[in-house]
């Protein structure tokens, strides 16, 4: 399992367009077999900052995600909306364990 936090700083005039494009990408991403979660959160005290919280079932799933048409559309659509290059941080799970993340309730 792999958890990735993607940090994005968006130009102020692009916030709503970025949100729309990113939510569309997140919804499509949830249909992928290797994605357990795909959250989009916006910073309360600076609405130009977002974190995408992506939870993958395997180490290989992010590469498969980046091969999808919806990811390519998102990447190309939001490229000029960013105030700076996006960054990501990768995490392993501590709690709950992977078996809990992968349980469908």
Secondary structure, DSSP 8 states (H G I E B T S, - for coil): -EEEEEEEEB-GGGHHHHHHHHHHHHHHHTTSTTEEEEEEEE-SS-TTEEEEEEEESSSSHHHHHHTSHHHHHHHHHHGGGBSS--EEEEE---SS-HHHHT---
